[in-house]
Amino acid sequence: MSTQTFRLPDVGEGLTEAEIVTWRVAPGDTVAVNDVVVEIETAKSLVELPSPFEGVVGELLASEGDTVEVGSPIITIAAEGASPAVAPEAAEPAADASGSVLVGYGSTGTVNSRRRKPAERPAAASGGVIAKPPIRKLARDLGVDLGTVVPSGAAGEVTRDDVVKQASQASVFRNIETPEWNAVREETIPVARPAAPPADDREESIPVRGVRKATASAMTSSAYTAPHVSVWVDVDASRTMELVKRLKASPDFADTKVSPLLIMARAVIWAVRRTPMVNAAWIETGEGAQIRVRHYVNLGIAAATPRGLLVPNIKDAQELNTRDLARALEKLTLTAREGKTTPADQQGGTITITNIGVFGVDAGTPIINPGEVGIIALGAIRQKPWVVDGEVRPRWVTTVSGSFDHRVVDGDGVSRFVADVASILEEPALLLD
C-alpha cells in the first residue's frame, strides 16, 4: 500500500492520551524515517515523535491543541511519487533492534530533526539570529528575545546556556544565578501594574490536562491517602553560604553552577543514612501492607517549569561526589526548564527536595510525592539578626521544613531527620565524617 498511517504510540510510560502541541511538518513535506513530525505533551513530559515511515506527508489527522487517545491515527505518509492520501488501514510502527516499539526510541535514545526542503531551510530568523527549534522554544517559554542574546556557539548560533543566562537577568530564575542563589535580594524590583481585563472578559476557563491534570490527580491521592505530619526549624546557614562561595572559586567547579541546593542535597543524602525510614515506601499488597526501605537515594527535585510542576530525580545520588552531584543538579534543572524531562527521569524517586526559597518563601507544608514517604523544603536564605555566643549578629538564616507519611515514620524519626539536615546546613564540615 502506497500510503501509511501513523497512530499515536505509547512512548513507554503507559499513557492513554496525549495533546498535540506542535506539528513539525505540513502536507507535502518530505520526511525520512526518524525525522520528528510532531511534539506531544503527555501527563509527564513533552515528547518529540519521529516518523516510522519515509515519504510525503499527506494529512494531519489531529489539530494542535487536540487531545488524542493512544492508537488513534494522527498523520498519513505516502511513498515518494505516490499521491498522498489517508490509508484505510494503519501500518504498525516497526520495532528496532533494541525491541523498542517506536522508531527513534531505541537503545541510543537519539532522535533526528526532520529534513526540510532546501527552499524552506532557514539559516537564521528573528533578525538574523541562528538557533535550533528547541532553543527558540526555550526562549519563548522563558520570555527571552533572541535578538538580545549574545551567541556563543561555534557557528555563531545561540545555545541553551545563552538563553538561560539571558533569562537569569530578567526573570524569577535570576535567583539561581546569584551568589546567594536563593537569598532574597536587597534592591527594589519595579513591578508593573497588571492591565484591567475587558469588561466582557472577567473570567477565563482553562482546560485541566497534561501536567496539570497529572499533578492534580497525584496530589489529591497523596493528600487523602498518606497522613501528613509537618515540621520545620530555623537554621543559621552562614557556613553553608561560605562553602558555596569557596566552591564557586574552586577550579574543580569552574564549569559547574554551585548553590545552597547542592549542600541541601548532600545534607538530605547524609541524613537518610541515619533515618532510613524517611526513604521508604508504603506498599499495599494482596497479603497486606508493607514498608519497603530503599537503601539507595533517587533524589527528586521539584521543579517549577513553564509547563507546570515536574519532579525529576537523580538516580543513585548517594554514589555521587559533590562535583558530580552539582553537575547532575544543573543538568536536571536545565532539562526541566526546556520541558524535555523524560518519563524515566520522573519515575522511581525515593525522597524529594522542593526549593521554595527561589520565590522568596520562608517555609511551607508540601504534599508528599506519590510513592515516597518524605518531602523537605528549603526556604529563602535571608540575612537576619541571630544570637551567637550571647551576641546578636547578622547571619544568613533559612528555614528547613518538610512533610512525612505518619504511617511509616513517627515524630521522633521525622524530628531527627530534619534536625540532621539542619545540622549540615549549619556546619557542612560534618559531611567529612
C-alpha positions as CSV (number, residue, x, y, z in Angstrom):
1,M,0.0,0.0,0.0
2,S,1.5,3.4,-1.0
3,T,0.1,5.4,1.9
4,Q,0.7,4.5,5.6
5,T,-1.0,5.9,8.7
6,F,1.0,6.7,11.8
7,R,-1.0,6.1,15.0
8,L,-0.2,7.8,18.4
9,P,2.0,5.3,20.2
10,D,2.6,4.7,23.9
11,V,6.0,6.3,24.3
12,G,7.0,4.0,27.2
13,E,5.1,5.3,30.2
14,G,1.7,3.6,29.9
15,L,-0.1,6.7,28.8
16,T,-3.7,6.6,27.5
17,E,-3.8,10.0,25.8
18,A,-1.6,13.0,24.8
19,E,-2.1,16.5,23.5
20,I,-0.9,17.6,20.1
21,V,1.4,20.6,20.8
22,T,3.2,21.4,17.6
23,W,3.3,19.9,14.2
24,R,6.8,19.9,12.8
25,V,5.6,19.0,9.3
26,A,2.9,20.1,6.8
27,P,1.1,18.4,4.0
28,G,3.5,18.0,1.1
29,D,6.7,17.9,3.2
30,T,9.2,15.1,2.6
31,V,10.2,13.1,5.7
32,A,12.6,10.3,6.3
33,V,12.5,7.5,9.0
34,N,13.3,9.1,12.4
35,D,12.5,12.7,11.3
36,V,10.5,14.4,14.0
37,V,6.9,15.0,12.8
38,V,5.1,16.2,15.9
39,E,5.6,17.3,19.5
40,I,3.1,15.9,22.0
41,E,2.5,16.6,25.7
42,T,1.8,13.6,27.9
43,A,0.9,13.7,31.6
44,K,4.6,13.9,32.4
45,S,6.6,15.4,29.6
46,L,7.0,16.9,26.2
47,V,7.9,14.2,23.6
48,E,9.1,14.6,20.0
49,L,7.6,11.7,17.9
50,P,9.8,10.5,15.0
51,S,8.3,9.1,11.8
52,P,8.4,5.3,11.4
53,F,8.0,5.9,7.6
54,E,9.6,7.8,4.8
55,G,7.7,9.6,2.1
56,V,5.5,12.7,1.6
57,V,3.1,13.9,4.3
58,G,-0.5,13.5,3.3
59,E,-2.9,14.7,6.0
60,L,-2.6,15.8,9.6
61,L,-5.4,14.0,11.3
62,A,-5.4,16.0,14.5
63,S,-5.0,19.7,15.2
64,E,-2.7,21.4,17.6
65,G,-4.4,21.5,21.0
66,D,-6.3,18.3,20.4
67,T,-6.2,15.6,23.0
68,V,-5.8,12.2,21.2
69,E,-6.1,8.7,22.6
70,V,-3.2,6.2,22.1
71,G,-3.8,4.2,18.9
72,S,-5.6,7.0,17.1
73,P,-4.4,8.0,13.6
74,I,-2.6,11.3,13.6
75,I,-0.8,11.6,10.2
76,T,-0.6,9.9,6.8
77,I,2.6,9.5,4.9
78,A,2.7,8.4,1.2
79,A,5.7,6.9,-0.5
80,E,7.5,9.5,-2.6
81,G,6.0,9.7,-6.1
82,A,2.6,8.4,-4.8
83,S,-0.4,10.6,-4.3
84,P,-0.7,11.4,-0.5
85,A,-4.0,10.2,0.9
86,V,-5.4,8.7,4.0
87,A,-4.8,4.9,4.1
88,P,-7.8,2.8,5.0
89,E,-5.7,0.7,7.3
90,A,-2.9,1.8,9.6
91,A,0.5,0.2,9.4
92,E,2.2,-0.7,12.6
93,P,5.4,1.1,13.5
94,A,8.4,-1.1,13.0
95,A,10.4,-2.2,16.1
96,D,14.2,-1.5,16.0
97,A,16.9,-3.8,17.0
98,S,16.6,-3.0,20.7
99,G,13.0,-4.1,20.7
100,S,11.6,-0.5,21.1
101,V,8.1,-0.1,19.7
102,L,8.7,3.4,18.2
103,V,11.4,4.1,15.8
104,G,13.7,6.7,17.3
105,Y,13.3,5.4,20.8
106,G,15.9,2.6,20.7
107,S,18.9,2.0,22.8
108,T,20.8,5.1,21.6
109,G,17.9,7.4,22.7
110,T,18.6,9.8,19.9
111,V,16.0,11.4,17.7
112,N,16.8,13.3,14.5
113,S,15.0,16.5,13.5
114,R,13.0,16.4,10.2
115,R,14.6,17.3,6.9
116,R,13.3,20.4,5.3
117,K,13.2,21.0,1.6
118,P,16.2,23.1,0.6
119,A,13.9,26.1,-0.3
120,E,12.5,26.2,3.2
121,R,15.5,25.5,5.4
122,P,16.1,28.7,7.5
123,A,19.7,29.6,8.2
124,A,18.5,32.3,10.7
125,A,15.4,34.2,11.8
126,S,14.4,36.8,14.3
127,G,16.6,39.4,12.8
128,G,19.4,37.0,11.7
129,V,19.6,35.0,14.9
130,I,20.7,31.4,14.4
131,A,19.1,29.0,16.9
132,K,17.7,25.5,16.7
133,P,13.9,25.0,17.3
134,P,14.3,23.6,20.8
135,I,16.3,26.7,21.7
136,R,13.7,29.0,20.2
137,K,11.0,27.2,22.2
138,L,13.1,27.6,25.4
139,A,13.4,31.3,24.7
140,R,9.7,31.7,24.2
141,D,9.0,29.8,27.4
142,L,11.4,32.0,29.4
143,G,10.3,35.2,27.7
144,V,13.7,35.8,26.2
145,D,14.0,37.9,23.0
146,L,16.6,36.0,20.9
147,G,17.7,39.3,19.3
148,T,19.1,40.4,22.7
149,V,21.1,37.2,23.3
150,V,24.9,37.1,22.6
151,P,25.5,33.8,20.9
152,S,28.4,31.6,22.0
153,G,28.0,28.6,19.6
154,A,30.9,27.6,17.4
155,A,28.9,28.6,14.3
156,G,27.5,31.8,15.8
157,E,24.3,30.1,17.0
158,V,22.5,30.8,20.2
159,T,22.9,27.9,22.7
160,R,20.8,26.7,25.6
161,D,23.2,28.3,28.1
162,D,23.0,31.6,26.3
163,V,19.2,31.7,26.7
164,V,19.3,30.6,30.3
165,K,21.9,33.2,31.1
166,Q,19.8,35.9,29.5
167,A,16.7,34.8,31.3
168,S,18.5,34.8,34.6
169,Q,18.9,38.6,34.3
170,A,15.2,39.4,33.8
171,S,13.0,36.7,35.4
172,V,12.4,34.6,38.5
173,F,15.3,32.4,37.5
174,R,17.7,35.2,38.3
175,N,18.0,33.9,41.9
176,I,19.5,30.6,40.6
177,E,22.4,32.6,39.1
178,T,23.2,35.0,42.0
179,P,26.0,34.3,44.5
180,E,23.4,33.7,47.2
181,W,21.2,31.8,44.7
182,N,18.0,31.8,46.7
183,A,18.8,34.6,49.1
184,V,16.3,37.5,48.7
185,R,18.0,40.4,47.1
186,E,18.0,43.8,48.7
187,E,17.3,46.0,45.7
188,T,13.8,47.2,44.8
189,I,12.4,45.5,41.8
190,P,9.8,47.6,40.0
191,V,6.5,45.7,39.4
192,A,4.3,46.6,36.5
193,R,0.6,47.0,37.4
194,P,-1.4,44.4,35.6
195,A,-3.9,45.7,33.0
196,A,-7.5,45.5,33.9
197,P,-9.4,42.8,32.0
198,P,-12.0,43.8,29.4
199,A,-15.5,44.2,30.9
200,D,-16.8,41.2,29.0
201,D,-13.8,39.0,29.8
202,R,-13.8,38.9,33.6
203,E,-13.4,35.1,33.9
204,E,-11.4,32.5,32.0
205,S,-11.7,28.8,31.8
206,I,-8.5,26.7,31.5
207,P,-8.8,23.1,30.5
208,V,-7.2,20.7,33.0
209,R,-4.9,18.4,31.1
210,G,-1.3,17.3,30.6
211,V,1.0,18.0,33.6
212,R,-1.7,20.0,35.5
213,K,-4.1,17.1,35.2
214,A,-1.5,14.5,36.4
215,T,-0.3,16.8,39.2
216,A,-3.9,17.4,40.5
217,S,-4.6,13.6,40.5
218,A,-1.3,12.7,42.2
219,M,-1.5,15.4,44.9
220,T,-5.2,14.6,45.7
221,S,-4.3,10.9,46.0
222,S,-1.3,11.7,48.2
223,A,-3.2,14.2,50.5
224,Y,-6.1,11.8,51.1
225,T,-4.0,8.6,51.4
226,A,-0.9,9.4,53.4
227,P,-1.5,11.1,56.8
228,H,0.9,14.0,56.6
229,V,2.9,15.3,59.5
230,S,4.9,18.5,59.0
231,V,7.8,20.0,61.0
232,W,10.2,22.9,60.5
233,V,13.3,24.5,62.1
234,D,15.2,27.8,61.6
235,V,18.8,27.3,60.6
236,D,21.9,29.5,60.7
237,A,23.2,28.7,57.2
238,S,26.1,31.2,57.2
239,R,28.7,28.4,56.9
240,T,26.8,26.9,54.0
241,M,27.0,30.2,52.2
242,E,30.7,30.5,52.9
243,L,31.2,27.0,51.5
244,V,29.2,27.8,48.4
245,K,31.4,30.9,47.8
246,R,34.6,28.8,48.2
247,L,33.3,26.1,45.8
248,K,32.4,28.7,43.2
249,A,36.0,29.9,43.3
250,S,37.4,26.4,43.1
251,P,38.9,25.3,39.7
252,D,37.2,21.9,40.2
253,F,33.8,23.7,39.9
254,A,34.7,26.2,37.2
255,D,32.3,24.8,34.7
256,T,29.5,23.9,37.2
257,K,26.9,26.0,38.9
258,V,27.0,25.8,42.7
259,S,24.2,26.8,45.0
260,P,22.9,26.1,48.5
261,L,20.7,23.5,47.0
262,L,23.8,21.4,46.4
263,I,24.6,21.4,50.1
264,M,21.0,20.8,50.9
265,A,21.0,17.7,48.6
266,R,24.2,16.4,50.3
267,A,22.6,17.0,53.7
268,V,19.5,15.0,52.8
269,I,21.5,12.1,51.5
270,W,23.6,12.1,54.6
271,A,20.6,12.3,56.9
272,V,18.8,9.5,55.1
273,R,21.6,7.1,56.2
274,R,20.7,7.9,59.9
275,T,16.9,7.7,59.4
276,P,16.3,5.3,56.5
277,M,12.6,5.2,57.1
278,V,12.1,8.6,55.5
279,N,13.5,7.0,52.3
280,A,11.0,4.1,52.4
281,A,7.6,3.5,50.7
282,W,4.2,2.2,51.8
283,I,3.2,-0.7,49.6
284,E,-0.3,-2.2,49.5
285,T,-0.2,-5.9,48.5
286,G,-2.7,-8.7,48.4
287,E,-1.3,-10.0,51.7
288,G,-1.5,-6.7,53.4
289,A,0.6,-3.5,53.7
290,Q,4.4,-3.5,53.6
291,I,7.0,-0.9,54.3
292,R,9.8,-1.1,51.7
293,V,13.0,0.6,52.8
294,R,15.2,1.6,49.9
295,H,19.0,1.5,50.6
296,Y,19.7,3.9,47.7
297,V,18.6,7.5,47.1
298,N,16.9,8.6,43.9
299,L,16.8,12.2,44.9
300,G,13.8,14.1,43.5
301,I,14.0,17.9,42.9
302,A,10.6,19.6,42.5
303,A,11.0,22.0,39.5
304,A,8.6,24.8,38.6
305,T,8.6,24.9,34.8
306,P,6.6,26.8,32.1
307,R,4.6,23.5,31.8
308,G,3.9,23.1,35.5
309,L,5.4,21.2,38.3
310,L,7.8,18.4,37.4
311,V,9.7,16.2,39.9
312,P,12.7,14.6,38.1
313,N,15.1,12.6,40.2
314,I,18.8,11.9,40.3
315,K,19.3,8.1,40.3
316,D,21.6,6.7,43.0
317,A,22.5,10.1,44.2
318,Q,24.3,8.6,47.2
319,E,27.0,7.4,44.9
320,L,27.9,10.9,43.6
321,N,30.6,13.1,44.9
322,T,30.0,16.8,45.4
323,R,31.1,17.8,42.0
324,D,29.2,15.1,40.2
325,L,26.1,15.9,42.2
326,A,26.4,19.6,41.3
327,R,26.6,18.7,37.6
328,A,23.6,16.3,37.9
329,L,21.5,19.1,39.6
330,E,22.5,21.6,36.9
331,K,21.5,19.1,34.1
332,L,18.3,18.3,35.8
333,T,17.3,21.9,36.2
334,L,18.1,22.9,32.6
335,T,16.4,19.9,31.1
336,A,13.3,20.6,33.2
337,R,13.1,24.3,32.1
338,E,13.2,23.1,28.5
339,G,10.3,20.8,29.1
340,K,12.5,17.9,28.0
341,T,12.5,15.8,31.2
342,T,11.8,12.2,30.2
343,P,9.2,10.0,31.9
344,A,12.0,7.7,33.1
345,D,13.7,10.7,34.9
346,Q,10.4,11.3,36.8
347,Q,9.9,7.7,38.0
348,G,11.4,5.8,40.9
349,G,12.1,8.7,43.2
350,T,12.6,7.9,46.9
351,I,12.6,11.3,48.6
352,T,12.1,14.9,47.3
353,I,13.5,18.4,47.9
354,T,11.5,21.4,47.0
355,N,13.3,24.7,46.9
356,I,10.6,27.3,47.7
357,G,13.3,29.8,48.6
358,V,13.7,30.9,45.0
359,F,10.3,32.5,45.3
360,G,11.1,34.4,48.5
361,V,9.0,31.9,50.6
362,D,10.3,31.0,54.1
363,A,8.6,27.7,54.8
364,G,5.7,25.5,53.8
365,T,3.9,22.2,54.3
366,P,4.5,20.5,50.9
367,I,2.5,17.4,49.8
368,I,4.4,14.2,49.6
369,N,5.2,12.9,46.1
370,P,3.3,9.7,45.5
371,G,5.4,6.6,46.1
372,E,7.5,8.3,48.7
373,V,7.4,9.0,52.4
374,G,9.1,12.4,52.8
375,I,9.5,15.8,51.1
376,I,11.7,18.5,52.5
377,A,11.6,22.2,51.7
378,L,14.5,24.8,51.6
379,G,13.2,28.3,52.4
380,A,14.7,31.6,51.4
381,I,18.1,32.4,52.8
382,R,18.0,35.9,54.3
383,Q,20.3,38.0,56.5
384,K,18.7,38.2,59.9
385,P,19.7,39.1,63.5
386,W,20.9,35.9,65.2
387,V,22.3,35.3,68.7
388,V,25.9,33.9,68.5
389,D,27.8,33.4,71.8
390,G,25.4,35.7,73.6
391,E,25.7,38.5,71.0
392,V,23.3,39.5,68.3
393,R,24.9,39.3,64.9
394,P,23.7,39.4,61.2
395,R,23.7,35.8,59.9
396,W,22.3,34.0,56.8
397,V,19.2,32.3,58.1
398,T,16.8,29.9,56.4
399,T,14.0,27.6,57.4
400,V,14.0,23.8,56.7
401,S,10.5,22.3,56.6
402,G,9.1,19.1,55.5
403,S,6.1,16.7,55.4
404,F,6.2,13.0,56.1
405,D,3.9,9.9,55.9
406,H,3.0,9.2,59.5
407,R,2.1,5.6,58.6
408,V,5.8,4.9,58.0
409,V,7.8,7.3,60.2
410,D,6.9,8.6,63.7
411,G,7.6,12.0,65.2
412,D,10.9,11.1,66.7
413,G,12.2,9.9,63.3
414,V,10.9,13.0,61.5
415,S,12.4,15.3,64.0
416,R,15.8,13.6,63.9
417,F,15.9,13.7,60.1
418,V,15.0,17.4,59.9
419,A,17.5,18.2,62.7
420,D,20.2,16.3,60.9
421,V,19.6,18.2,57.7
422,A,19.7,21.4,59.6
423,S,22.9,20.4,61.3
424,I,24.7,20.0,58.0
425,L,23.5,23.4,56.7
426,E,24.8,24.9,60.0
427,E,28.1,23.0,59.7
428,P,28.8,21.5,56.3
429,A,32.1,20.1,57.7
430,L,30.1,17.3,59.2
431,L,29.9,15.8,55.7
432,L,33.5,14.9,56.0
433,D,32.6,12.3,58.7
